[in-house]
Amino acid sequence: MTFKTTYKLKDVLNGHANSEFNNNSVIKIENLFDDEFCAQIRKYILDKEEEIIEKYISDKKGLVLDNIEKKRLIKYFEYPFSFDKFIFGRFSQSDIYQIAETLLQEKVCIYSMEIHSRIALGTKIPTHQDNAYYGLKRGKALTFYIPLDKQNPFEGGLRYFSNPVNNEYDHIFSKEKGFSLTILDKNKVNNLKKLDPYYNAGDCTIHHSRSVHYANPVPQGTERGLVLRMSFFSIKDKYKANHDEWYKNIVNQNRL
């Protein structure tokens, strides 16, 4: 099913989305960024793609490529802010911090900014929760998922299962390129209610670190989709003991 409610920025800042966020671990905001701005950023990424690849090609953790029809294309890129602070810094504006603090009910700091790409014949995103990667004790983190063009769940767009913010599942190694982890027992989530967002450029889903989400392989003939993704952590949360060591072992199996 699609999202029952699509929020405006002011609704979220007034706390009207908090209940849905806590129950489903995800909400959708309409037109968080202007579509003309998104088109400018999309063009910039495509124009600079080969330069990004050449600069970061040796970093197998921070840059993951899809090879489509003998052409290398970005699937996942971890350092857009480092590549161009002026261009990508415009996503990290004050409203974004206010939204994150309203939903988490705690002060936040930015943790990461990434580019994701969904390309015709591109591989799936395995079912997972972000906190399996983060390893936060309380899971107090969230992610803004901002498509720069139209996207839908049947052409490789992100899909969600409704899952309360306090439910965390065990994860294991995944063989999917760029995604090291997947939920161990899929039977525990497959019967949960599905939430399928349909995005226009600049729309946004915001999901909790315990949101359960995935994406199907991208069908042939689908126009390429680009996404700007930002994650924020509560400044009060802490890492689980030994999480870094556990995760490094997983990464070594998959990316390096």
C-alpha positions as CSV (number, residue, x, y, z in Angstrom):
1,M,0.0,0.0,0.0
2,T,1.1,3.6,-0.4
3,F,1.5,6.0,2.5
4,K,-1.8,7.0,4.2
5,T,-0.5,10.5,4.9
6,T,2.0,12.7,3.0
7,Y,3.2,15.5,5.1
8,K,4.2,19.1,4.5
9,L,7.3,20.5,6.2
10,K,5.2,22.6,8.7
11,D,3.2,19.5,9.7
12,V,6.4,17.6,10.7
13,L,7.8,20.5,12.6
14,N,4.6,20.8,14.5
15,G,4.9,17.2,15.6
16,H,2.0,15.9,13.6
17,A,4.0,13.1,12.1
18,N,5.6,11.7,15.3
19,S,3.0,9.0,16.0
20,E,3.2,7.6,12.4
21,F,7.0,7.7,12.5
22,N,7.1,5.8,15.8
23,N,4.6,3.2,14.6
24,N,6.0,2.6,11.1
25,S,9.6,3.9,11.4
26,V,9.0,6.0,8.3
27,I,7.1,9.0,7.0
28,K,6.9,10.8,3.7
29,I,7.2,14.6,3.1
30,E,6.1,16.2,-0.1
31,N,8.3,18.7,-2.0
32,L,11.0,19.0,0.7
33,F,13.3,20.4,-2.0
34,D,12.4,22.3,-5.1
35,D,12.3,20.1,-8.3
36,E,14.4,22.7,-10.2
37,F,17.1,22.5,-7.5
38,C,17.0,18.7,-7.7
39,A,17.4,18.8,-11.5
40,Q,20.5,21.0,-11.1
41,I,22.1,18.6,-8.7
42,R,21.2,15.6,-10.9
43,K,22.9,17.2,-13.9
44,Y,25.9,18.1,-11.7
45,I,26.3,14.4,-10.6
46,L,26.0,13.1,-14.1
47,D,28.5,15.6,-15.5
48,K,31.0,14.8,-12.7
49,E,30.4,11.1,-12.5
50,E,33.6,10.0,-14.3
51,E,35.7,12.5,-12.3
52,I,34.2,11.1,-9.1
53,I,35.0,7.5,-10.2
54,E,38.6,8.4,-11.1
55,K,39.2,10.2,-7.8
56,Y,37.8,7.5,-5.5
57,I,38.2,4.3,-7.6
58,S,40.6,2.7,-5.1
59,D,38.2,3.2,-2.2
60,K,36.0,0.1,-2.4
61,K,34.1,1.0,0.8
62,G,33.2,4.5,-0.2
63,L,32.5,4.0,-3.9
64,V,30.5,1.0,-5.3
65,L,30.0,0.7,-9.1
66,D,27.5,-1.0,-11.3
67,N,28.8,-2.2,-14.7
68,I,26.0,-1.8,-17.2
69,E,26.6,-2.6,-20.9
70,K,30.3,-2.3,-20.3
71,K,30.0,1.1,-18.7
72,R,30.9,1.8,-15.1
73,L,28.3,3.8,-13.2
74,I,28.0,4.9,-9.6
75,K,25.7,2.7,-7.5
76,Y,26.8,4.2,-4.1
77,F,29.1,7.1,-3.2
78,E,29.9,8.0,0.4
79,Y,31.7,11.3,0.0
80,P,29.6,13.9,-2.0
81,F,30.1,16.6,0.7
82,S,33.9,16.0,0.6
83,F,33.8,16.2,-3.2
84,D,32.0,19.5,-3.4
85,K,31.0,21.2,-0.1
86,F,29.2,24.1,-1.8
87,I,27.0,22.0,-4.1
88,F,26.0,19.3,-1.6
89,G,26.1,21.4,1.5
90,R,22.9,23.1,0.4
91,F,21.0,19.9,1.4
92,S,22.2,20.2,5.0
93,Q,20.1,23.2,5.9
94,S,18.5,24.2,9.2
95,D,15.0,22.8,8.4
96,I,16.6,19.3,8.0
97,Y,18.1,19.5,11.5
98,Q,14.8,20.7,13.0
99,I,12.9,17.8,11.4
100,A,15.4,15.3,12.7
101,E,15.2,16.7,16.2
102,T,11.4,16.8,16.1
103,L,11.1,13.1,15.1
104,L,13.9,11.8,17.4
105,Q,13.0,14.2,20.2
106,E,16.7,14.7,20.9
107,K,19.5,17.0,19.6
108,V,21.2,15.6,16.5
109,C,24.4,15.8,14.4
110,I,24.9,14.8,10.8
111,Y,26.6,11.4,10.4
112,S,26.7,10.9,6.6
113,M,25.7,12.1,3.2
114,E,25.7,9.7,0.2
115,I,24.6,9.4,-3.4
116,H,22.7,6.3,-4.4
117,S,21.8,5.4,-8.0
118,R,19.2,3.0,-9.3
119,I,20.1,1.9,-12.9
120,A,18.3,-0.3,-15.4
121,L,19.4,-3.9,-14.7
122,G,20.9,-2.7,-11.4
123,T,21.0,-5.1,-8.5
124,K,18.6,-5.2,-5.6
125,I,19.0,-3.7,-2.1
126,P,18.6,-6.5,0.4
127,T,16.1,-6.2,3.3
128,H,17.8,-4.6,6.2
129,Q,17.8,-2.0,9.0
130,D,20.4,0.8,9.0
131,N,21.2,0.3,12.7
132,A,22.7,-3.1,11.8
133,Y,25.4,-0.9,10.2
134,Y,25.5,1.8,12.8
135,G,25.5,-0.3,15.9
136,L,23.8,2.3,18.2
137,K,22.6,1.1,21.6
138,R,19.3,3.0,21.4
139,G,19.1,3.2,17.6
140,K,18.5,6.9,17.8
141,A,19.2,7.9,14.2
142,L,17.3,8.6,11.0
143,T,17.8,9.0,7.3
144,F,16.5,11.4,4.7
145,Y,16.0,9.6,1.4
146,I,15.6,12.3,-1.3
147,P,15.2,11.3,-5.0
148,L,16.3,13.8,-7.5
149,D,13.8,12.5,-10.1
150,K,10.5,10.5,-10.1
151,Q,10.8,7.1,-8.6
152,N,8.4,4.3,-7.8
153,P,8.7,0.9,-6.0
154,F,8.3,-1.2,-9.2
155,E,11.2,0.3,-11.0
156,G,13.8,-0.2,-8.3
157,G,12.6,2.5,-5.8
158,L,12.9,2.0,-2.1
159,R,10.2,0.0,-0.3
160,Y,9.4,-0.3,3.4
161,F,7.8,-2.7,5.9
162,S,5.9,-1.1,8.7
163,N,8.0,-1.7,11.8
164,P,7.9,0.1,15.2
165,V,11.0,2.0,16.1
166,N,11.8,-0.3,19.0
167,N,11.9,-3.5,16.9
168,E,15.4,-4.6,15.9
169,Y,16.3,-7.8,14.0
170,D,19.4,-9.9,13.7
171,H,21.5,-9.5,10.5
172,I,23.9,-11.6,8.6
173,F,26.3,-11.2,5.6
174,S,24.8,-10.2,2.3
175,K,26.3,-10.9,-1.1
176,E,24.8,-7.8,-2.7
177,K,27.2,-5.3,-4.0
178,G,27.5,-2.2,-1.7
179,F,25.2,-3.7,0.9
180,S,27.0,-6.0,3.4
181,L,24.1,-6.9,5.6
182,T,20.6,-8.4,5.4
183,I,18.0,-9.6,8.0
184,L,18.7,-13.1,9.1
185,D,15.2,-14.4,9.4
186,K,13.0,-12.9,6.6
187,N,10.0,-14.8,7.9
188,K,9.9,-12.3,10.8
189,V,9.3,-9.3,8.4
190,N,7.7,-10.7,5.3
191,N,4.2,-10.6,6.8
192,L,4.5,-7.0,8.0
193,K,2.5,-4.3,6.2
194,K,4.3,-2.9,3.1
195,L,4.6,0.8,2.5
196,D,5.5,1.7,-1.1
197,P,6.4,5.4,-1.7
198,Y,5.9,7.1,-5.1
199,Y,8.3,10.0,-5.3
200,N,8.4,13.2,-7.4
201,A,11.8,15.0,-7.5
202,G,12.4,16.6,-4.1
203,D,9.9,14.5,-2.2
204,C,11.5,12.7,0.8
205,T,11.0,9.7,3.0
206,I,12.5,9.9,6.4
207,H,13.2,6.5,8.1
208,H,14.3,5.5,11.5
209,S,17.5,3.4,11.9
210,R,15.2,0.4,12.7
211,S,13.1,0.9,9.6
212,V,12.9,-2.3,7.5
213,H,13.5,-1.4,3.9
214,Y,14.7,-2.9,0.6
215,A,14.5,-2.4,-3.2
216,N,13.9,-4.8,-6.1
217,P,16.3,-5.2,-9.0
218,V,15.7,-2.4,-11.6
219,P,13.9,-3.6,-14.7
220,Q,15.4,-3.2,-18.2
221,G,14.4,0.1,-19.8
222,T,13.9,2.0,-16.5
223,E,15.3,5.5,-16.5
224,R,18.2,6.0,-14.1
225,G,17.3,7.3,-10.7
226,L,19.6,9.3,-8.4
227,V,19.1,9.8,-4.7
228,L,20.7,12.1,-2.1
229,R,20.8,10.4,1.3
230,M,21.6,12.0,4.7
231,S,21.7,10.4,8.1
232,F,21.6,12.0,11.5
233,F,22.5,10.6,14.9
234,S,21.3,11.7,18.4
235,I,24.2,13.3,20.2
236,K,23.3,11.2,23.3
237,D,23.4,7.8,21.8
238,K,26.5,5.5,22.0
239,Y,27.9,2.5,20.1
240,K,27.3,-1.1,21.1
241,A,30.4,-2.8,22.5
242,N,32.5,-4.5,19.8
243,H,30.3,-3.4,16.9
244,D,33.1,-1.9,14.9
245,E,35.1,-5.1,14.9
246,W,32.0,-7.2,14.0
247,Y,31.1,-4.9,11.1
248,K,34.7,-4.6,9.8
249,N,34.7,-8.4,9.4
250,I,31.5,-8.2,7.4
251,V,32.9,-5.5,5.2
252,N,36.0,-7.5,4.5
253,Q,33.9,-10.4,3.3
254,N,31.9,-8.3,0.9
255,R,33.6,-5.1,-0.3
256,L,37.3,-5.5,0.0
